[in-house]
């Protein structure tokens, strides 16, 4: 199994869990860190994109899977209003469900990568040859899944934080008199 696969997957897992577990303020650096990480990861690990056929469909499927998994992970990270340093802020809370989602997804990607090298490589190679799918397209699909999952989580975190902070609380004067 390629060491790059391990590095990429464990880096994504570390970045996300380190910045999200527990109750955390939603800060600019917390939102930008995954975006910067993705900008660094993509050029390092992606050589050439598939532009047609099953390779392109596989890359699109990886992207869609990343989007859906990012939505799932974000469901386990609610955002609420809080106070830090005497100022109103948005805070997120991620716990066991969030961590398990990320660990399961990264574990599945690593298990698949291991399986391609040691368990079902011949069958996968035959399928790839039959459908004219390059190894690069398969790698790209897995990278897209990882990066898009991380970016979807980041975009939703930012959107939830903005919605939380722009939510207008009713004042006592606006409450109906009973």
KEPA-996744 format. One record per residue: x, y, z of N, C-alpha, C in turn. Coordinates in Angstrom, 1 decimal. Each point is the difference from the previous one (the first is absolute). Example, Ala and Ser with C-alpha at 12.3 -4.5 7.8 and 13.67 -1.06 7.14 Angstrom:
KEPA-996744
NODE    n_c1    n_c2    n_c3   ca_c1   ca_c2   ca_c3    c_c1    c_c2    c_c3
NODE    13.2    -5.7     7.8    -0.9     1.2     0.0     0.9     1.2     0.0
NODE    -0.4     1.1    -0.7     0.9     1.1     0.0    -0.8     1.1     0.8
This chain:
KEPA-996744
NODE    n_c1    n_c2    n_c3   ca_c1   ca_c2   ca_c3    c_c1    c_c2    c_c3
NODE     0.9    -1.2     0.0    -0.9     1.2     0.0     0.9     1.2     0.0
NODE    -0.4     1.0    -0.8     0.8     1.2    -0.1     0.0     0.8     1.3
NODE     1.2     0.5     0.4     0.1     0.8     1.2    -0.8     1.3    -0.1
NODE    -0.1     0.5    -1.2    -0.8     1.3    -0.2    -1.4    -0.2     0.4
NODE    -0.6    -1.1    -0.2    -1.4    -0.3     0.4    -0.1     0.1     1.5
NODE     0.9    -0.6     0.7     0.0     0.1     1.5     0.1     1.4     0.5
NODE     1.0     0.7    -0.6     0.3     1.4     0.4    -1.2     0.9    -0.2
NODE    -0.6    -0.1    -1.2    -1.1     0.8    -0.3    -1.2    -0.2     0.9
NODE    -0.4    -1.3     0.2    -1.1    -0.3     0.8     0.2     0.3     1.4
NODE     1.1    -0.3     0.6     0.3     0.3     1.4     0.1     1.5     0.2
NODE     0.6     0.7    -1.0     0.1     1.5     0.2    -1.4     0.6     0.0
NODE    -0.9    -0.4    -0.9    -1.4     0.5     0.0    -0.7    -0.3     1.3
NODE     0.2    -1.3     0.5    -0.7    -0.4     1.2     0.6     0.9     1.2
NODE     1.3     0.2     0.1     0.6     0.8     1.0    -0.5     1.4     0.0
NODE     0.0     0.6    -1.2    -0.4     1.4    -0.1    -1.4     0.2     0.4
NODE    -0.9    -0.9    -0.4    -1.4     0.2     0.3    -0.3    -0.3     1.5
NODE     0.5    -1.1     0.5    -0.3    -0.3     1.4     0.7     1.0     1.0
NODE     1.2     0.4    -0.3     0.7     1.0     0.8    -0.7     1.3     0.1
NODE    -0.6     0.4    -1.1    -0.6     1.3     0.0    -1.5     0.0     0.4
NODE    -0.6    -1.2     0.1    -1.5    -0.1     0.2    -0.4    -0.6     1.3
NODE     0.7    -1.0     0.5    -0.5    -0.7     1.2    -0.2     0.9     1.2
NODE    -1.1    -0.2     0.7    -0.3     0.8     1.2    -0.8     1.2    -0.4
NODE    -0.1     1.0     0.9    -0.7     1.2    -0.3     1.1     1.0    -0.4
NODE    -0.1     0.6    -1.2     1.0     0.9    -0.6    -0.6     1.2    -0.6
NODE     0.7     1.1     0.1    -0.5     1.2    -0.6     0.2    -0.2    -1.5
NODE    -0.9     0.6    -0.8     0.2     0.0    -1.5     0.7     1.3    -0.3
NODE     1.3    -0.2    -0.3     0.9     1.2    -0.3     0.4    -0.1    -1.5
NODE     0.5     1.1    -0.4     0.5     0.1    -1.4     1.0    -1.0    -0.3
NODE     1.0    -0.2     0.9     1.1    -0.9    -0.2    -0.6    -1.5     0.0
NODE    -1.0    -0.2     0.8    -0.6    -1.4     0.0    -0.6    -0.3    -1.3
NODE    -0.6     1.0    -0.7    -0.6    -0.2    -1.3     1.0     0.0    -1.1
NODE     1.0     0.8     0.1     1.0     0.1    -1.1     1.0    -1.2     0.0
NODE     0.3    -0.6     1.2     1.0    -1.0     0.1    -0.3    -1.2    -1.0
NODE    -1.3    -0.5     0.0    -0.3    -1.1    -0.9     0.1     0.4    -1.5
NODE    -0.4     1.3    -0.3     0.1     0.5    -1.3     1.5     0.0    -0.5
NODE     0.8     0.5     0.9     1.5     0.1    -0.4     0.5    -1.4    -0.1
NODE    -0.4    -0.9     0.9     0.5    -1.4    -0.1    -0.4    -0.6    -1.3
NODE    -1.3     0.2    -0.4    -0.5    -0.6    -1.3     0.8     0.6    -1.2
NODE     0.3     1.3     0.1     0.8     0.6    -1.1     1.4    -0.5     0.0
NODE     0.5    -0.5     1.1     1.3    -0.6     0.0     0.0    -1.5    -0.5
NODE    -1.1    -0.7     0.5    -0.1    -1.4    -0.3    -0.2    -0.3    -1.5
NODE    -0.9     0.7    -0.6    -0.4    -0.3    -1.4     1.1     0.1    -1.0
NODE     0.8     1.0     0.0     1.1     0.0    -1.0     1.1    -1.0     0.3
NODE     0.2    -0.4     1.2     1.0    -1.0     0.4    -0.4    -1.4    -0.5
NODE    -1.3    -0.4     0.2    -0.4    -1.3    -0.2    -0.7    -0.3    -1.4
NODE    -0.5     1.1    -0.6    -0.7    -0.2    -1.3     0.9     0.4    -1.2
NODE     0.3    -1.0    -0.8     0.8     0.3    -1.2    -0.8     0.4    -1.2
NODE    -0.9    -0.8    -0.4    -0.8     0.2    -1.2    -1.4    -0.5     0.2
NODE    -1.0     0.9    -0.3    -1.4    -0.3     0.2    -0.4    -0.8    -1.2
NODE    -1.0    -0.9     0.2    -0.6    -0.7    -1.1    -1.0     1.0    -0.6
NODE    -0.1     0.0    -1.3    -0.9     0.9    -0.7    -1.1    -0.6    -0.7
NODE    -0.1    -1.4     0.0    -1.1    -0.6    -0.6    -0.1    -1.5     0.5
NODE    -1.1    -0.6    -0.4    -0.2    -1.4     0.3    -0.3    -0.3     1.5
NODE     0.3    -1.3     0.3    -0.2    -0.4     1.4     1.0     0.6     1.0
NODE     1.1     0.4    -0.5     1.0     0.7     0.9    -0.6     1.3     0.5
NODE    -0.6     0.8    -0.9    -0.7     1.2     0.4    -1.2    -0.3     0.9
NODE    -0.8    -1.0    -0.3    -1.1    -0.3     0.8     0.4    -0.4     1.4
NODE     1.1    -0.7     0.1     0.5    -0.5     1.3     0.5     1.3     0.8
NODE     0.6     0.9    -0.6     0.4     1.2     0.7    -1.2     0.8     0.4
NODE    -1.0     0.1    -0.8    -1.3     0.7     0.4    -0.6    -0.7     1.1
NODE    -0.1    -1.4     0.0    -0.6    -0.7     1.1     0.8     0.2     1.3
NODE     1.3     0.1    -0.1     0.8     0.3     1.2    -0.3     1.4     0.6
NODE    -0.2     0.9    -0.9    -0.4     1.4     0.4    -1.4     0.0     0.6
NODE    -0.9    -0.7    -0.6    -1.4    -0.1     0.6     0.0    -0.7     1.3
NODE     0.8    -1.1     0.1     0.1    -0.7     1.3     0.6     0.9     1.1
NODE     1.0     0.8    -0.4     0.6     0.9     1.0    -1.0     1.0     0.5
NODE    -0.9     0.5    -1.0    -1.0     1.0     0.4    -1.0    -0.6     0.9
NODE    -0.5    -1.2    -0.3    -1.0    -0.6     0.9     0.6    -0.4     1.4
NODE     1.2    -0.5     0.0     0.7    -0.3     1.3     0.3     1.2     0.8
NODE     0.3     1.1    -0.7     0.2     1.3     0.7    -1.3     0.5     0.6
NODE    -1.1    -0.2    -0.7    -1.3     0.4     0.6    -0.4    -0.9     1.2
NODE     0.3    -1.3    -0.1    -0.2    -0.9     1.1     0.8     0.4     1.2
NODE     1.3     0.2    -0.2     0.9     0.4     1.1    -0.5     1.3     0.7
NODE    -0.4     1.0    -0.8    -0.5     1.3     0.5    -1.3    -0.2     0.8
NODE    -0.7    -1.0    -0.3    -1.3    -0.2     0.8     0.4    -0.3     1.5
NODE     1.2    -0.5     0.2     0.4    -0.3     1.4     0.8     1.1     0.6
NODE     0.0     1.2    -0.6     0.7     1.2     0.5    -1.0     1.2     0.1
NODE    -0.8     0.1     1.0    -0.9     1.2     0.0     0.8     1.2     0.4
NODE    -0.5     1.1    -0.4     0.6     1.3     0.4    -1.0     0.8     0.8
NODE     0.4     0.7     1.0    -0.8     0.7     0.9     0.7     1.4     0.3
NODE    -0.8     0.9     0.6     0.6     1.3     0.4     0.7    -0.2     1.3
NODE     1.1     0.7     0.2     0.7     0.0     1.2     0.7     1.3     0.3
NODE     0.8     0.0     1.0     0.7     1.2     0.4     1.4    -0.4     0.2
NODE     1.0     0.8    -0.6     1.4    -0.2     0.3     0.7     1.3     0.1
NODE     0.8     0.2     1.0     0.6     1.3     0.3    -1.0     1.1     0.0
NODE    -1.1    -0.2     0.6    -1.1     1.0     0.2    -0.7     0.4    -1.3
NODE     0.2    -0.7    -1.1    -0.6     0.3    -1.2    -0.9    -1.2    -0.5
NODE    -1.0     0.3    -0.7    -0.9    -1.0    -0.6     0.7    -0.7    -1.1
NODE    -0.1    -1.3    -0.1     0.7    -0.8    -1.0    -0.8    -1.2    -0.3
NODE     0.3    -0.7    -1.1    -0.6    -1.3    -0.3     1.0    -1.1     0.5
NODE    -0.6    -1.0     0.5     0.8    -1.2     0.5    -0.6    -1.2    -0.5
NODE     0.8    -1.0    -0.4    -0.4    -1.3    -0.4     0.3    -1.0     1.0
NODE    -0.8    -1.1    -0.1     0.3    -1.1     1.0     0.0    -1.3    -0.8
NODE     1.1    -0.6     0.0     0.2    -1.3    -0.7     0.4    -1.1     1.0
NODE    -0.7    -1.1     0.0     0.3    -1.0     1.0     0.3    -1.4    -0.7
NODE    -0.4    -1.0     0.7     0.3    -1.4    -0.4    -0.6    -0.3    -1.4
NODE    -1.2     0.4    -0.3    -0.6    -0.3    -1.3     0.7     0.6    -1.1
NODE     0.5     1.3     0.2     0.8     0.7    -1.0     1.3    -0.8    -0.2
NODE     0.7    -0.3     1.1     1.3    -0.7    -0.1    -0.2    -1.3    -0.7
NODE    -1.0    -0.8     0.4    -0.2    -1.3    -0.6    -0.3     0.1    -1.5
NODE    -0.7     1.0    -0.4    -0.3     0.1    -1.4     1.3     0.2    -0.8
NODE     0.9     0.9     0.5     1.2     0.3    -0.7     1.0    -1.3     0.1
NODE     0.0    -0.6     1.1     0.9    -1.2     0.2    -0.5    -1.1    -0.9
NODE    -1.3    -0.2    -0.1    -0.5    -1.1    -0.9     0.3     0.3    -1.5
NODE    -0.2     1.3    -0.4     0.3     0.3    -1.4     1.4    -0.2    -0.3
NODE     0.9     0.6     0.8     1.4    -0.1    -0.2     0.5    -1.5     0.0
NODE    -0.6    -0.7     1.0     0.4    -1.4     0.1    -0.5    -0.8    -1.2
NODE    -1.2     0.3    -0.5    -0.4    -0.7    -1.2     0.9     0.3    -1.2
NODE     0.4     1.3    -0.2     0.9     0.3    -1.1     1.3    -0.7     0.2
NODE     0.6    -0.1     1.2     1.2    -0.7     0.2    -0.2    -1.5    -0.3
NODE    -1.1    -0.5     0.5    -0.3    -1.5    -0.3    -0.1    -0.3    -1.5
NODE    -0.6     1.0    -0.7    -0.1    -0.2    -1.4     1.4     0.0    -0.7
NODE     0.8     1.0     0.4     1.3     0.1    -0.5     0.8    -1.2     0.3
NODE    -0.1    -0.6     1.2     0.7    -1.2     0.3    -0.5    -1.2    -0.8
NODE    -1.3     0.0    -0.2    -0.7    -1.1    -0.8     0.5     0.0    -1.4
NODE     0.2     1.2    -0.6     0.4     0.1    -1.4     1.4    -0.6    -0.1
NODE     0.8     0.1     1.0     1.4    -0.4    -0.1     0.2    -1.5     0.4
NODE    -0.9    -0.5     0.9     0.2    -1.3     0.6    -1.1    -1.0     0.0
NODE    -1.2     0.4    -0.4    -1.2    -0.9     0.1    -0.6    -0.1    -1.4
NODE    -0.5     1.0    -0.6    -0.8     0.0    -1.2     0.6     0.8    -1.1
NODE     1.3     0.1     0.0     0.7     0.8    -1.0    -0.2    -0.6    -1.4
NODE     0.1    -1.3    -0.2    -0.2    -0.6    -1.3    -1.4     0.3    -0.6
NODE    -1.0    -0.2     0.8    -1.4     0.3    -0.4    -0.2     1.5    -0.3
NODE     0.5     0.8     0.8    -0.1     1.5    -0.2     0.8     0.3    -1.3
NODE     1.2    -0.5    -0.2     0.8     0.3    -1.2    -0.8    -0.5    -1.2
NODE    -0.6    -1.1     0.0    -0.8    -0.5    -1.1    -1.2     0.9    -0.3
NODE    -0.7     0.5     1.0    -1.1     0.9    -0.2     0.5     1.3    -0.6
NODE     1.1     0.5     0.6     0.6     1.3    -0.5     0.4    -0.1    -1.5
NODE     0.6    -1.2    -0.3     0.4    -0.1    -1.4    -1.2    -0.2    -1.0
NODE    -1.0    -0.7     0.5    -1.2    -0.2    -0.8    -0.7     1.4    -0.3
NODE     0.0     0.9     1.0    -0.7     1.2    -0.1     1.0     1.2    -0.3
NODE     1.2    -0.3    -0.3     1.0     1.1    -0.3     0.1     1.0     1.0
NODE     0.2    -0.4     1.3     0.1     0.9     1.1     1.5    -0.1     0.5
NODE     0.6     1.1     0.0     1.4     0.0     0.5     0.1     0.0     1.5
NODE     1.2    -0.4     0.5     0.2     0.0     1.4     0.0     1.4     0.6
NODE     0.4     1.0    -0.9    -0.1     1.4     0.5    -1.5     0.4     0.2
NODE    -0.9    -0.4    -0.9    -1.4     0.3     0.2    -0.5    -0.5     1.3
NODE     0.3    -1.3     0.3    -0.4    -0.6     1.3     0.6     0.8     1.2
NODE     1.2     0.3    -0.1     0.7     0.8     1.1    -0.7     1.4     0.1
NODE    -0.2     0.6    -1.1    -0.7     1.3     0.0    -1.3     0.0     0.6
NODE    -0.8    -1.1    -0.3    -1.3    -0.1     0.6     0.0    -0.1     1.5
NODE     1.0    -0.7     0.6     0.2    -0.1     1.4     0.4     1.3     0.6
NODE     0.9     0.7    -0.7     0.5     1.3     0.5    -1.2     1.0     0.0
NODE    -0.7     0.0    -1.1    -1.2     0.9    -0.1    -1.0    -0.3     1.2
NODE    -0.2    -1.2     0.2    -0.9    -0.4     1.1     0.5     0.6     1.3
NODE     1.3    -0.1     0.3     0.5     0.5     1.3     0.0     1.5     0.1
NODE     0.4     0.6    -1.1     0.1     1.5     0.0    -1.4     0.6     0.0
NODE    -0.9    -0.5    -0.8    -1.3     0.6    -0.1    -0.8    -0.3     1.3
NODE     0.2    -1.1     0.6    -0.6    -0.2     1.4     0.5     1.1     0.9
NODE     1.3     0.2     0.1     0.5     1.0     0.9    -0.5     1.4    -0.4
NODE     0.0     0.4    -1.3    -0.5     1.3    -0.4    -1.5     0.2     0.3
NODE    -0.8    -1.1    -0.2    -1.4     0.1     0.2    -0.2     0.2     1.5
NODE     0.7    -0.7     0.9    -0.1     0.3     1.4     0.4     1.4     0.3
NODE     1.0     0.5    -0.6     0.4     1.4     0.2    -1.0     1.0    -0.4
NODE    -0.6    -0.2    -1.2    -1.0     0.9    -0.5    -1.2     0.0     0.8
NODE    -0.5    -1.2     0.5    -1.1     0.0     0.8     0.2     0.6     1.4
NODE     1.2    -0.2     0.5     0.4     0.6     1.3    -0.1     1.5    -0.1
NODE     0.5     0.6    -1.0     0.0     1.4    -0.3    -1.5     0.5    -0.1
NODE    -0.8    -0.7    -0.8    -1.4     0.3    -0.2    -0.8     0.0     1.3
NODE     0.2    -1.1     0.8    -0.7    -0.1     1.2     0.4     1.1     1.0
NODE     1.3     0.4     0.0     0.5     1.0     0.9    -0.6     1.4    -0.4
NODE     0.0     0.2    -1.3    -0.7     1.3    -0.4    -1.4     0.0     0.3
NODE    -0.7    -1.1    -0.2    -1.5     0.0     0.3    -0.2     0.2     1.5
NODE     0.8    -0.6     0.8    -0.1     0.1     1.4     0.2     1.4     0.5
NODE     1.0     0.7    -0.6     0.3     1.4     0.5    -0.9     1.0    -0.6
NODE    -0.6    -0.3    -1.2    -1.0     1.0    -0.6    -1.4    -0.2     0.5
NODE    -0.2    -1.1     0.7    -1.4    -0.3     0.5    -0.4     1.1     0.9
NODE    -1.1     0.6    -0.2    -0.5     1.1     0.8    -0.8    -0.6     1.2
NODE     0.4     0.3     1.1    -0.7    -0.5     1.2    -1.1     0.9     0.3
NODE    -1.2    -0.5     0.4    -1.1     0.9     0.3     0.3     0.7     1.3
NODE    -0.4     1.3     0.1     0.2     0.7     1.2    -1.3    -0.1     0.9
NODE     0.1     0.4     1.2    -1.2    -0.1     0.9    -1.1     1.0    -0.6
NODE     0.4     1.1    -0.6    -1.0     0.9    -0.5    -0.8    -0.6    -1.2
NODE     0.7    -0.9    -0.7    -0.7    -0.6    -1.1    -0.8    -1.2     0.3
NODE     0.1    -0.5     1.2    -0.8    -1.2     0.5    -1.4     0.4     0.2
NODE    -1.0    -0.9    -0.4    -1.4     0.3     0.2    -0.3     0.1     1.5
NODE    -0.9     0.8     0.3    -0.5     0.2     1.4    -1.1    -1.1     0.2
NODE     0.1    -0.7     1.1    -0.9    -1.0     0.4    -1.1     0.5     0.9
